[in-house]
Amino acid sequence: MKYAVVNSGGKQYKVSEGEEILLQGTILGKTLDLTDVLLISNEGKIKVGNPTIKDAKVQITVIGPEKGEKINVRKYKSKSRYRKAIGHRAQFTRVKVDKIVL
């Protein structure tokens, strides 16, 4: 099984070819290359970067934007009639991993 560990947006993702993942933030463009490849495993042979592997990249295709789960934050102070409700939904981008190139 061929897989790679990539760094994108301050987070690390384990990806394999043909897999769809959610990356944090909005990404523009149709196809992109992720060049921060930290590790590649190809049929049991593991190559680890220091900190990244030179000339290695993961080719991805952007499928589209998505929103994460809604998070409700409530603030309350007793005896002072203070109540506040705030909601937040994180922005993600769904991408498909096309190819892992070494």
KASULLIN-V556542 format. One record per residue. N is the residue number from 1. RES is the residue in one letter. SS is DSSP state (h for helix, s for strand, l for the rest). OMEGA is omega in whole degrees, -180 to 180 (* if undefined). D_LAST is the distance of its C-alpha to the last C-alpha in Angstrom with 1 decimal. Layout:
# KASULLIN-V556542
n,res,ss,omega,d_last
N,RES,SS,OMEGA,D_LAST
N,RES,SS,OMEGA,D_LAST
This chain:
# KASULLIN-V556542
n,res,ss,omega,d_last
1,M,l,-179,14.8
2,K,l,177,11.3
3,Y,s,180,11.3
4,A,s,173,10.2
5,V,s,-177,12.7
6,V,s,178,12.9
7,N,s,179,15.8
8,S,s,178,17.9
9,G,l,179,21.5
10,G,l,179,22.1
11,K,s,179,21.1
12,Q,s,-178,18.2
13,Y,s,173,17.2
14,K,s,-175,15.7
15,V,s,172,14.2
16,S,s,-176,13.4
17,E,l,179,13.1
18,G,l,-176,16.6
19,E,l,175,17.9
20,E,s,180,20.1
21,I,s,175,20.5
22,L,s,176,22.8
23,L,s,-178,21.7
24,Q,s,179,24.5
25,G,l,179,26.2
26,T,l,-178,26.3
27,I,l,-180,23.4
28,L,l,179,24.4
29,G,l,-180,22.7
30,K,l,179,21.6
31,T,s,-179,17.8
32,L,s,175,15.7
33,D,s,173,12.3
34,L,s,-174,12.0
35,T,l,177,10.5
36,D,l,-179,12.1
37,V,s,-176,9.6
38,L,s,-176,11.6
39,L,s,174,10.4
40,I,s,175,8.1
41,S,s,-179,10.3
42,N,s,178,9.9
43,E,l,176,13.5
44,G,l,177,14.9
45,K,s,-175,12.4
46,I,s,176,11.7
47,K,s,-177,9.8
48,V,s,180,11.8
49,G,l,180,11.7
50,N,l,-5,14.9
51,P,l,178,15.3
52,T,l,178,11.8
53,I,l,179,8.5
54,K,l,178,8.5
55,D,l,176,6.4
56,A,l,178,4.4
57,K,s,177,6.6
58,V,s,-180,8.7
59,Q,s,-178,11.0
60,I,s,174,14.5
61,T,s,-179,18.0
62,V,s,178,21.0
63,I,s,178,23.8
64,G,s,180,26.5
65,P,s,176,28.2
66,E,s,176,29.9
67,K,s,179,32.3
68,G,s,180,32.3
69,E,s,-179,35.2
70,K,s,178,38.4
71,I,s,179,39.4
72,N,s,178,43.1
73,V,s,180,44.4
74,R,s,175,48.1
75,K,s,-176,50.3
76,Y,s,173,53.8
77,K,s,-177,56.6
78,S,l,175,59.7
79,K,l,179,63.2
80,S,l,179,62.1
81,R,l,179,61.0
82,Y,s,177,57.5
83,R,s,-179,54.9
84,K,s,179,51.6
85,A,s,-180,48.8
86,I,s,177,45.4
87,G,s,-179,42.6
88,H,s,173,38.9
89,R,s,-179,36.0
90,A,s,179,32.4
91,Q,s,179,30.3
92,F,s,173,27.0
93,T,s,177,24.6
94,R,s,-180,23.4
95,V,s,176,19.9
96,K,s,180,18.1
97,V,s,-179,14.4
98,D,s,-171,13.4
99,K,s,173,9.8
100,I,s,-174,6.7
101,V,s,178,3.8
102,L,l,*,0.0
